[in-house]
Amino acid sequence: SIEDTNRLLEESNTLSRQTINIMTSQFAVMQEQSDTLADIRHSLVKKNEVEAEEILDQGERIIASLAHSEPGKQPQLIRQAIEFFDKAIALDPFIEQAHMLKAYWKWFLEPDSDGWVAGFEDTWRIALTETQSKDAGQRQLAEATMPVLAYLTACPSSDNLRHMPV
């Protein structure tokens, strides 16, 4: 009968509304969880960036100590600094200064090797990407890196590069 059909349709509509309400509630919970995970990820990325900068600073201090070290000990110190640059890169793959310094000092140690070329290529790729970053600090850092990077890659076979203060 029509009354039975109307009653079934009304029950079906009620059930559909309840299902939609449950799904909406579940979606809200999932969105909240997703936002929480995004916040955690952002915090971890920032933590890694800060830690990478600290490790980069340690490598730079080793490089700065070269001026006061014995010439025979310099290659060992440079290799040690490169290890710090590698650690910084592992934490923050977009830390262009670590890529640039690693490439430069690898070239300094092994000018006949091509390994340093890839390092400069990575640095250019990262720096160019970072100039488009929404983060003003990252953009500024990349823009500051570009002139030094241009100088270092302009004439990599020049012995003058060996005496450039980085």
C-alpha positions in Angstrom: 0.0 0.0 0.0 1.0 3.7 -0.4 1.2 4.2 3.4 3.6 1.3 3.7 5.7 2.6 0.9 5.8 6.1 2.4 6.7 4.6 5.8 9.6 2.6 4.2 10.8 5.7 2.2 10.7 7.8 5.4 12.7 5.1 7.3 15.1 4.9 4.4 15.6 8.7 4.5 16.1 8.7 8.2 18.7 5.9 7.9 20.4 7.8 5.1 20.5 11.0 7.2 22.0 9.1 10.1 24.6 7.5 7.9 25.5 10.9 6.4 25.8 12.3 10.0 28.0 9.5 11.0 30.2 9.8 7.9 30.5 13.6 8.4 31.5 13.1 12.0 34.1 10.5 11.0 35.4 12.8 8.2 35.8 15.6 10.8 37.8 13.2 13.1 40.0 12.1 10.1 40.6 15.7 9.1 41.6 16.6 12.6 44.0 13.6 12.7 45.4 14.6 9.3 46.0 18.2 10.6 47.7 16.8 13.6 50.0 14.7 11.5 50.7 17.6 9.2 51.7 19.7 12.3 53.9 16.9 13.6 55.6 16.5 10.2 56.1 20.3 10.0 57.7 20.3 13.4 60.0 17.4 12.5 61.1 19.1 9.3 61.9 22.3 11.2 63.7 20.3 13.8 65.8 18.6 11.1 66.5 21.9 9.4 67.8 23.4 12.7 69.9 20.3 13.4 71.2 20.3 9.9 72.3 24.0 10.3 74.1 23.1 13.5 75.9 20.3 11.8 76.8 22.5 8.9 78.2 25.0 11.3 80.4 22.3 12.8 81.8 21.5 9.3 82.3 25.2 8.6 84.3 25.6 11.8 86.6 22.7 10.8 87.1 24.5 7.4 87.8 27.7 9.2 90.5 25.9 11.3 92.4 25.0 8.1 94.2 28.4 8.2 95.8 27.4 11.5 96.5 23.8 10.8 99.5 22.0 9.6 99.4 21.5 5.8 99.8 17.8 6.1 96.7 17.6 8.4 94.5 19.7 6.1 93.2 16.8 3.8 92.1 14.9 6.9 90.3 18.0 8.3 88.6 18.6 4.9 87.4 15.0 4.8 86.1 15.4 8.4 84.2 18.6 7.3 82.8 16.8 4.3 81.4 14.1 6.7 79.6 16.9 8.6 78.2 18.3 5.3 77.0 14.8 4.4 75.2 14.5 7.8 73.6 17.9 7.3 72.4 16.9 3.8 71.0 13.6 5.2 68.8 15.6 7.7 67.9 18.4 5.2 68.3 17.5 1.6 67.6 21.1 0.6 70.5 22.6 2.5 72.2 24.1 -0.5 75.2 25.5 1.5 76.2 22.0 2.6 75.9 20.7 -1.0 78.0 23.7 -2.2 80.7 23.4 0.4 80.9 19.6 0.0 81.3 20.0 -3.8 83.9 22.7 -3.4 86.0 20.9 -0.9 85.7 17.6 -2.8 87.0 19.5 -5.8 89.8 20.9 -3.6 90.9 17.4 -2.6 90.4 15.7 -6.0 90.3 18.2 -8.8 90.7 15.5 -11.4 87.6 13.6 -10.2 84.2 14.4 -11.5 82.4 13.7 -8.2 82.3 17.4 -7.3 80.5 18.3 -10.5 77.3 16.4 -9.4 77.6 18.3 -6.1 77.5 21.7 -7.9 74.7 20.5 -10.1 72.7 19.5 -7.0 73.4 22.8 -5.4 72.2 24.7 -8.4 69.0 22.6 -8.6 68.3 23.1 -4.9 69.1 26.8 -4.9 66.9 27.4 -8.0 64.1 25.5 -6.4 64.5 27.3 -3.1 64.2 30.7 -4.8 60.6 29.8 -5.5 59.9 28.7 -1.9 57.0 30.2 0.1 59.3 30.5 3.0 61.0 33.9 2.8 64.0 32.8 4.9 64.6 29.9 2.5 64.3 32.2 -0.5 66.7 34.7 1.0 69.2 32.0 1.8 69.0 30.6 -1.7 69.4 34.1 -3.3 72.5 34.7 -1.1 74.0 31.4 -2.1 73.6 32.1 -5.9 76.5 34.6 -6.3 79.0 32.4 -4.4 77.8 29.3 -6.3 78.1 31.2 -9.6 81.7 32.1 -8.8 82.6 28.6 -7.7 81.2 27.0 -10.8 82.3 29.6 -13.4 85.9 28.3 -13.7 86.2 25.1 -11.7 89.6 24.3 -13.2 91.1 27.6 -12.0 93.8 27.3 -9.3 92.5 30.6 -8.0 89.6 28.7 -6.5 91.9 26.9 -4.1 92.6 30.2 -2.4 89.0 31.6 -2.2 87.7 32.1 1.3 84.4 30.2 1.5 
